[in-house]
């Protein structure tokens, strides 16, 4: 299940707000019910209207897609050579050699 914060980000993005600060724009809180965490919006300080539960739920798929993309990008980031090593690769093997190095990681973690 997608995190509430990611659904809120997608809702905001769809309504023209690019960045959400969860320390001042939107404050979330957990309410424990039968030892299960139930996060909710405690405070809403954005110019756009606060979403209803139904509106938030409608962003489940978009948020799942974004979460999956972030996992892929994080995996790639961990495996890419450092910038210094990439520049050295270009120097010694040319752009085509560098592209082959990068393609290995991209193929391992496709979008």
Buried (B, 14 or more C-beta within 10 A) or exposed (E): EBEBBBBBBBBBBBEEBEEBEEEEBBEBEEEEEEEEEEEEBEEEEBEEEBBEEEBBEBBBEBBBEBEEEEEBEEEBEEEBBEEEEBEEBBEEEEEEEBBEBBEEBBEEBEE
